[in-house]
Amino acid sequence: MKRGYSLIELLLYVGLSATIISAVAVFFYFVSFTKTKIQTITEVENEGQMVVEIISQNIRNAQKVNLPNLGESGEVLSLQSANPNEDPIVFNLENGRIKMQKGSSLEFFLTSDRLEVTNLTFRNLSNATSRATIRAEFSIRRKNPTQRAEFSWQKNFYTTANLRI
């Protein structure tokens, strides 16, 4: 009697092994996809929340609102700072990124170049008898030149803040 495997047994083992390896590969693909999607969502959420906090804090600490005027809205927010070296503080959209400028020299982007900001609007909700109130709105999305689903994410952010003075 010969010891060994028959052709049917060999094909069965190869087929079973291929199925298991394929299942493991698909599992790791979905784990990788999910990890990348979570990182994308986290990046958009964190940067959006950081921008909301920076804008809100600067509005609260400002002496007055230069732009937009009472009851108007625009893509630029200009605040008068108590610190003459940082006056004015300006927020605006440049090349899909939110830029902050303090005074005439210090300027920097608040958002990374991996993200794109759209629909940046500042509304001056104040009236002549109330403290200045500004509402900021913007959308952030992850740039996705390859159109991969795991990099596709967008969120709208809103904040309203009053001057303390």
C-alpha positions, 0 to 999 in steps of 0.5 A: 500500500502506497502512503501519500495524498490522492489528487482529490485530497491535494486539491481539497487542501489547496482549495481550503488553504486558498480560501483561508488565505483569501479570507485573512487578506480581505480581513486585513484590507478592511482593517486597513480601510477602517483605520485610514477612514478613522484617521481621516475623520479624526484629522478633519474633526480635530482641525475643525475643532481647533479652528473653532476654538482659535476663532472663538477665543480671538473674538472673545478677547478682541476690543472690537470688530472691524469687519464684517460690519453690523448685520453683514457677512463676509469671508474676512473677519477683522478684529481690533486687538488689545495688543498693538503688536497684534492689531488687527487680527484677520481671519480669511480663506486663502487657497482652501486654507484658513489663514490668521494674521496678527498685526502686519507681520505674523501670519500662519495657516490654521489648517493643514494642506491635506485638508480643504476649507470651503464656505468660510463665512463670518456673520456680524449678528450684532446690533447697535445696542448689544455686544458684538456677536460673530458667527463663523461657519465653514466646511472642511474636507479631506483632499482626495485626488485619488478618489479613494473612499477611505479619504472621503470625509467632510464636516461643517463647523459653526461657532458663535462668540461675543466680545467680552468688552 
